[in-house]
């Protein structure tokens, strides 16, 4: 039977802990786990903790952590994904799969052809939602570190701020990724549902980005990061 594994948004250590309300509700009311059930917890620091549930109530769940383990190692390739902002499930899918594929940071990018505009309270809610998508992906795939999900950023600002040894922008007419030497860090720019405009690709190139292609077919905005990150990990990471 698979050991239940949960992210706890608070520092963990050996000994007894009362779990935050959200995790307590999920464990006690949704999963209906019971006292004595074994759990594995992680807090994003890179360590994993094995323990048992001591108390499972309607509002309170406590756990005793008995063993600390080294967590899953991160890819040697640090990847910052600049993902064109897209609608609903497409953005969730991109963030989920990018997390599973070992990305270090994700920034939703607002560009010319974006069909989504987020402001103030709605933007805060979407950011919290995307972070939970990444957390759930880490719980599922075994990652011990949660990627940073940045607030949405204008393309011009991201081109100016993102730092990496190699910077790539996906474009159907460009050189293949394999033509580049192995970098230690990578910034990857992927357009929204309508793609990046020719002017935006030129803008990225002027900011030091190399145009790169993944093959002869044009990929959807939610498919492109899956393929791009898998290729990058195969060429330069831990695949």
N, C-alpha and C positions, 0 to 999 in steps of 0.2 A: 504493500500500500504506500502511495506517495506521501511524503511528509508535507504537511501544510506549511507554506512559506509566506511571510508577510513583511511588508515594509513598515517601519515605525518611524515617524517623523520626529524623533527625539533621540538623544544620545543613549546608547545601550551599554550595559556592562553586566558582569556576572552578578547574580543575586535576584532579588524579587523586584518586580516592577508592576505598576498599574498601567494598563494600556490606555492610550488616548481614546476619547469617546467614539470616534468614527470606526476605529479598528475593533473596539469592544462591541459595538453594535453589529458589525459584520460577522465577527466570530460567534457571538452569542445568539443573535436573533436571526441572521441570514443562514449561516452555516450550521447553526445549532450544535456547536462543539461542546464538549463536556469536560468537567474537571478530570485531570489525569491524561488528557489528550496531549500528544507530543506536538511541538511546533518548532519552526525554524524562523528566526527573525533577523532582519538586517536594517541598518539605519543609514545606509549610503556612505559610510566611512570606509568600506572595503572589507569589513569583518562580518562574519555570520555567527549567530548564537543559537544553540540548541537548548530546549527547555521543555517544561510541561506547564499546562494550565493549572493554577491553584484554585481559582474561583471563577465561575462563569455565572454572572447574574444578569438581570435585565439592563442594568446601567453600569455595571462594574465587572471588568475582567482583569484578573491578575495572573502573572506568570512568574515562574522561577527559571532563570537561565543558568544552566549548569556547565556549559562548555562553549568555548570560543574557538572558531575555526577561521582559517584564512579564506577569504572570499574568492570568487572567480576573478582571475587577473584580467585587466583591461587590455585592449588591443594596443600594440606599440605605435600604431598610427592614430594620432589625434585628429578627429574630423569635426569640423564645424559646418553643419548643413544650413545653407540659406534656402529655405523652401518657400516658393511662391504661395501666398495665402490663397487657399481655395475653400470651397464650401463644405460644411458638415463632415460627413463620413470620409470624404477624400482626404481632408487634413488629418483627421484622426488616424486613418490608415497609414499615411506617410510618417507620422510621428511614432506610431506603434512599431512599424517595420524598421524605421531608422534606429530606434532604441534596440531592437533585437539584433540589428546588424552592427552594433557597437559604436554608434556615433557619440561624440563627447558633448556637443552643444547643438542646439537647434534654434534658429531664428526665423520666425515667419516673416516673409518679405512682402511689402506692399509695393507693387509695380504698376505700370501703365494699364495692363489688361486684367488686373484683379477685379473680380466680380463681388468681392466681399469688402465691406468697410466696417471696422470696429471702432467704437468710441467709448471712452470712459468706463462706466460700470460694466457694459457688455464685454469690453476688452478684458477687464479683470476676470470676469467669469470664464471667458474662453481660455485665458491663460491658466487658471486653476484647473479647468477641465483637461487641457492638454498635458499638464503636469501629472494629473491622475492617470491619463492614458499611458504616459511613459512609466509611471510607477507600476501599473498593472502589467506592462510588458516586461519589466525587470523581474517582477514576482514570478512570471511564467517562464522566462528564458534562463533564469539563474544568475543574472547580472547582480553584482553586489554594490555597484555604483549607479546612481540615477543621473542621466544626462541633464544638463542645464537647459531649461526651456526659457528663452528670452522673450520679452514682450515684442509684438510686431514692430518692424522697423522699415522706414522708407528705403528703397533700393539704394539711393545715393548715399545714405548714411551707412548702410551695411558695407558698401564697397569701400568706404573710407575707413571704417572701424575694424573690420574683420582682419585678424592677423594669422598668417599661415605661411609655411615655407613654399607650398605650391597652391595656387589658386586656379580653379577650373570653373568654367561656365558651360553648361551643356548646350550644344548647338548641332543640328543635323548635318551641317556642312563644315567639318573641322577635322583635325587630326585625331587618331585614336588615343585613348588614355595610356596605352602601353608605351607610347613614344617618350614618356617622361621618366626621369630617374626617380628612384625611391625617395619620397620626402618623409620627414618626421611628423609633419602636420599638414593638413589639407583643408582648404575652404572650398566648398562645393556649392555653386549657385544653380538652382533649378527653378524654372519659370512656373507661373500659375497655369490655370486651365487653358488660357488663350496663348500661352507661351510668352517669352520675352520678345519685345519688338527689336527690329534690326538696330535701332538707335540705342536701345538698352544693352544689347550685346556689345556694340562698339564702345559704349560707356564703360562696361566691365573690362574690356580689353585695354582701354586706356588707363584703367586702375590697376593693371598688372595681371589680369585674368587671362588664361589661355583657353581658347575655345576647344572643346573636346566632344567627341561623338561616341555613342554606344553601339552603333550599328546602322543598318539601312532603314529601319522602321522608326516612325515617330511614336514615342511612348507617351501615355497619359501622365499628367502631373503626379498622380499617386503611384504610378508604376516606375517612373524614372528614378526616384531615390532608392528604391529597392535594388534595381539593376546597377545603378551607379555605385552604391555603397558596397554591394557584393563584389563587383569588379575591383574596386579600390582595396578591399580587404584581401582579395585573392592576390592582387599584384604586390601590395605593400604592407598588408596588415597581418592578421592571425588566422586566415583561412588556409 
